[in-house]
């Protein structure tokens, strides 16, 4: 694995480099944010470990620039800034994980291993479709035939789950667990309401109905 470490504290940099070298990884390093951004932009890395407070360019600016340029490389931020708002700011900037200093290398290694096990963007499914229905997961666009369907976030998530199980009966329990993150039936009609709204948007102005209710079982999205 090829790793880039951008850290201006010499002791921390050598500590991290030594740990990764001993694990058998190839490591490049920089103590400057601007230089680190250049290296990350011109070489292919499997992982970037990035300090937040750097000379030249701060770590969050490095992350935002890389993400703005469509880089999907996993990024873990190391920082002494430990407040909840500061960690949230780092995650919202586009980093994949945030580790607070001081830290044990064993935890850094474990977090990096988890990041490396995640599917790469190039390996992920970006388009779900049946004969007439298409869902672009990247641009969050849904079309049926030539008609674009405007969905709210929860409707989009609901349709995504149904598309991943197109042709199969999907139970209320499955929807509660995977779309609403409920692990019990809260005795609510939330599913019925959203299914009704989604059905209206999917089937409006079309002669054949894609989303059907299977009595006593759940719902099924037709493959056409």
C-alpha positions as CSV (number, residue, x, y, z in Angstrom):
1,X,0.0,0.0,0.0
2,X,1.3,3.5,-0.9
3,X,0.6,6.1,1.8
4,X,1.1,9.8,1.9
5,X,1.7,11.3,5.4
6,X,1.5,15.1,5.6
7,X,2.5,16.2,9.1
8,X,4.7,19.2,10.3
9,X,5.6,17.8,13.7
10,X,8.8,15.9,13.2
11,X,8.4,13.4,16.0
12,X,4.8,12.5,14.9
13,X,5.9,12.3,11.3
14,X,8.7,9.9,12.1
15,X,6.5,7.9,14.5
16,X,3.9,7.4,11.8
17,X,6.3,6.7,9.0
18,X,8.2,4.1,11.1
19,X,5.0,2.3,12.0
20,X,3.8,2.1,8.4
21,X,7.3,1.0,7.1
22,X,7.3,-1.8,9.7
23,X,3.9,-2.9,8.3
24,X,5.4,-3.2,4.9
25,X,3.9,-0.1,3.3
26,X,5.5,2.5,1.0
27,X,5.4,5.9,2.6
28,X,5.9,9.4,1.1
29,X,5.8,12.4,3.4
30,X,5.6,16.2,3.5
31,X,5.6,18.8,6.3
32,X,3.8,21.4,4.2
33,X,0.2,21.5,3.2
34,X,0.8,23.1,-0.2
35,X,3.5,20.5,-1.0
36,X,1.3,17.7,0.3
37,X,-1.6,18.8,-1.9
38,X,0.7,18.8,-5.0
39,X,2.0,15.3,-4.1
40,X,-1.6,14.0,-3.6
41,X,-2.7,15.6,-6.9
42,X,0.1,14.3,-9.0
43,X,0.7,10.7,-7.6
44,X,-1.7,7.8,-6.9
45,X,-1.9,7.0,-3.2
46,X,-4.0,4.3,-1.5
47,X,-4.4,6.5,1.6
48,X,-3.5,9.9,3.0
49,X,-2.8,10.7,6.6
50,X,-3.1,14.4,7.1
51,X,-2.4,16.8,9.9
52,X,-5.0,19.6,10.2
53,X,-2.7,22.5,11.2
54,X,-0.1,22.8,8.6
55,X,2.2,25.5,7.2
56,X,1.5,26.6,3.6
57,X,-2.1,25.3,3.5
58,X,-4.2,23.9,6.3
59,X,-5.4,20.3,6.2
60,X,-9.1,21.0,5.7
61,X,-8.2,23.2,2.6
62,X,-6.2,20.3,1.3
63,X,-9.1,17.9,1.8
64,X,-11.6,20.3,0.2
65,X,-9.4,20.9,-2.8
66,X,-8.9,17.2,-3.4
67,X,-12.6,16.5,-3.1
68,X,-13.4,19.4,-5.4
69,X,-11.1,17.8,-8.0
70,X,-13.0,14.5,-7.7
71,X,-10.3,12.7,-5.7
72,X,-11.7,9.7,-3.9
73,X,-8.5,8.7,-2.0
74,X,-9.3,7.8,1.6
75,X,-8.1,10.6,3.9
76,X,-7.6,10.3,7.7
77,X,-7.1,13.5,9.6
78,X,-4.8,13.6,12.6
79,X,-5.4,16.6,14.9
80,X,-5.1,18.0,18.4
81,X,-8.4,19.8,17.7
82,X,-10.7,17.5,19.5
83,X,-14.0,19.4,20.1
84,X,-17.1,17.8,18.5
85,X,-17.7,20.8,16.2
86,X,-14.1,20.6,15.0
87,X,-14.3,16.9,14.3
88,X,-17.6,17.4,12.5
89,X,-16.0,20.2,10.4
90,X,-13.3,17.8,9.3
91,X,-15.8,15.1,8.3
92,X,-17.9,17.6,6.5
93,X,-14.9,18.9,4.6
94,X,-14.6,15.4,3.1
95,X,-12.2,13.4,5.2
96,X,-13.1,9.8,5.9
97,X,-11.9,9.5,9.5
98,X,-10.7,11.8,12.2
99,X,-8.2,10.7,14.9
100,X,-7.3,12.9,17.8
101,X,-3.8,13.4,19.1
102,X,-2.1,12.0,21.0
103,X,-2.9,8.5,19.6
104,X,-1.6,5.0,19.6
105,X,-0.3,3.7,16.3
106,X,-2.3,0.5,16.8
107,X,-5.5,2.6,16.6
108,X,-4.2,4.5,13.6
109,X,-3.4,1.2,11.9
110,X,-6.8,-0.2,12.7
111,X,-8.6,2.8,11.3
112,X,-6.5,2.8,8.2
113,X,-7.2,-0.9,7.6
114,X,-10.9,-0.2,7.8
115,X,-10.7,2.6,5.3
116,X,-8.7,0.4,2.9
117,X,-11.4,-2.3,3.1
118,X,-14.1,0.1,1.9
119,X,-15.1,-0.4,-1.8
120,X,-13.4,2.1,-4.1
121,X,-15.6,4.5,-5.9
122,X,-14.7,2.8,-9.2
123,X,-15.9,-0.5,-7.7
124,X,-19.2,0.8,-6.5
125,X,-22.5,0.6,-8.3
126,X,-23.5,4.1,-9.6
127,X,-26.5,3.2,-11.6
128,X,-29.6,1.2,-10.7
129,X,-32.2,0.4,-13.3
130,X,-35.0,-1.7,-14.6
131,X,-36.3,-1.7,-18.1
132,X,-37.8,1.8,-17.9
133,X,-36.6,3.1,-14.5
134,X,-33.1,4.5,-13.9
135,X,-31.5,5.9,-10.8
136,X,-28.2,7.7,-11.0
137,X,-26.7,7.4,-7.5
138,X,-23.9,9.9,-8.2
139,X,-26.0,12.7,-9.5
140,X,-29.1,11.6,-7.5
141,X,-31.3,11.6,-10.6
142,X,-34.2,9.4,-11.3
143,X,-35.9,8.9,-14.7
144,X,-38.7,6.8,-16.0
145,X,-38.4,6.7,-19.8
146,X,-37.7,10.3,-20.7
147,X,-39.4,11.7,-17.7
148,X,-37.3,12.9,-14.8
149,X,-38.8,12.2,-11.3
150,X,-38.2,14.6,-8.5
151,X,-37.8,12.8,-5.2
152,X,-37.3,14.0,-1.7
153,X,-34.3,12.5,0.2
154,X,-36.3,9.8,2.0
155,X,-38.2,8.9,-1.1
156,X,-34.9,8.5,-3.0
157,X,-33.6,6.2,-0.3
158,X,-36.7,4.2,-0.3
159,X,-36.6,3.8,-4.1
160,X,-32.9,2.9,-4.0
161,X,-33.7,0.0,-1.6
162,X,-36.6,-1.2,-3.7
163,X,-34.5,-1.0,-6.9
164,X,-31.7,-3.1,-5.2
165,X,-34.4,-5.7,-4.6
166,X,-36.4,-5.2,-7.8
167,X,-38.7,-8.1,-8.5
168,X,-38.6,-9.3,-4.9
169,X,-41.1,-8.8,-2.1
170,X,-39.8,-6.3,0.4
171,X,-41.4,-6.4,3.8
172,X,-42.3,-3.6,6.1
173,X,-39.6,-4.8,8.6
174,X,-36.9,-4.6,5.9
175,X,-37.9,-1.1,5.0
176,X,-38.0,0.0,8.7
177,X,-34.5,-1.4,9.3
178,X,-32.8,-0.3,6.1
179,X,-34.6,2.9,5.1
180,X,-35.7,4.4,8.5
181,X,-33.1,2.6,10.7
182,X,-35.9,1.3,13.0
183,X,-35.4,-2.1,14.5
184,X,-38.9,-2.5,15.7
185,X,-42.4,-1.6,14.4
186,X,-43.2,1.8,15.9
187,X,-46.9,1.4,15.0
188,X,-46.8,4.2,12.5
189,X,-48.1,4.6,9.0
190,X,-44.9,6.3,7.8
191,X,-44.2,3.5,5.3
192,X,-47.7,3.6,3.8
193,X,-47.5,7.4,3.4
194,X,-44.1,7.3,1.7
195,X,-45.0,4.3,-0.5
196,X,-48.2,6.2,-1.6
197,X,-46.2,9.3,-2.5
198,X,-43.5,7.3,-4.3
199,X,-46.1,5.3,-6.3
200,X,-47.8,8.5,-7.4
201,X,-44.5,10.0,-8.6
202,X,-43.4,6.8,-10.3
203,X,-46.6,5.8,-12.0
204,X,-48.2,9.2,-12.8
205,X,-48.9,9.4,-16.5
206,X,-47.9,5.8,-17.2
207,X,-50.3,3.0,-18.0
208,X,-48.5,0.2,-16.2
209,X,-47.8,0.4,-12.4
210,X,-44.3,-0.3,-11.2
211,X,-44.8,-0.3,-7.5
212,X,-47.3,-2.8,-6.2
213,X,-48.6,-3.8,-2.7
214,X,-48.4,-7.5,-2.0
215,X,-51.2,-8.2,0.5
216,X,-50.0,-9.5,3.8
217,X,-46.4,-9.5,2.7
218,X,-45.1,-6.0,1.7
219,X,-44.2,-4.3,-1.5
220,X,-42.6,-5.2,-4.8
221,X,-41.0,-3.0,-7.5
222,X,-41.6,-4.5,-10.9
223,X,-38.7,-5.1,-13.3
224,X,-41.2,-4.2,-16.1
